[in-house]
């Protein structure tokens, strides 16, 4: 009788295979958890960086607004001071004109008096 070759193979140790697969799963889980932790850390750092940038930007905006307000006040003050100086200059020019007119008038009177004195002296 011929021996027929059987398709049956001796079963391997399934318990050992199961343990290997469980160990592989545990290693994969550890790796995935480490990657997840790293991802969360990276995301947290990214969110903090964005938050810090936003805060910095907000602080810069407030500082610029304060600087603009200060410059507007300074400009307004300088305009007012310029206006007051202009008014003072106008007042001084008017006073100078009046003083010149008075000086001319006095010069005319002085000339008239000198002429009268000469006339009296001649007589």
VENURGI-V247020 format. One record per residue. N is the residue number from 0. RES is the residue in one letter. PHI is phi as a letter, one per 40 degrees, with the letter a starting at -180 (999 if undefined). Layout:
N|RES|PHI + N|RES|PHI
This chain:
0|X|999 + 1|X|c + 2|X|c + 3|X|c + 4|X|c + 5|X|c + 6|X|c + 7|X|c + 8|X|b + 9|X|c + 10|X|c + 11|X|c + 12|X|c + 13|X|c + 14|X|c + 15|X|c + 16|X|c + 17|X|c + 18|X|c + 19|X|c + 20|X|c + 21|X|c + 22|X|c + 23|X|c + 24|X|c + 25|X|c + 26|X|c + 27|X|c + 28|X|c + 29|X|c + 30|X|c + 31|X|c + 32|X|c + 33|X|c + 34|X|c + 35|X|c + 36|X|c + 37|X|c + 38|X|c + 39|X|c + 40|X|c + 41|X|c + 42|X|c + 43|X|c + 44|X|c + 45|X|c + 46|X|c + 47|X|c + 48|X|c + 49|X|c + 50|X|c + 51|X|c + 52|X|c + 53|X|c + 54|X|c + 55|X|c + 56|X|c + 57|X|c + 58|X|c + 59|X|c + 60|X|c + 61|X|c + 62|X|c + 63|X|c + 64|X|c + 65|X|c + 66|X|c + 67|X|c + 68|X|c + 69|X|c + 70|X|c + 71|X|c + 72|X|c + 73|X|c + 74|X|c + 75|X|c + 76|X|c + 77|X|c + 78|X|c + 79|X|c + 80|X|c + 81|X|c + 82|X|c + 83|X|c + 84|X|c + 85|X|c + 86|X|c + 87|X|c + 88|X|c + 89|X|c + 90|X|c + 91|X|c + 92|X|c + 93|X|c + 94|X|c + 95|X|c + 96|X|c + 97|X|c + 98|X|c + 99|X|c + 100|X|c + 101|X|c + 102|X|c + 103|X|c + 104|X|c + 105|X|c + 106|X|c + 107|X|c + 108|X|c + 109|X|c + 110|X|c + 111|X|c + 112|X|c + 113|X|c + 114|X|c + 115|X|c + 116|X|c + 117|X|c + 118|X|c + 119|X|c + 120|X|c + 121|X|c + 122|X|c
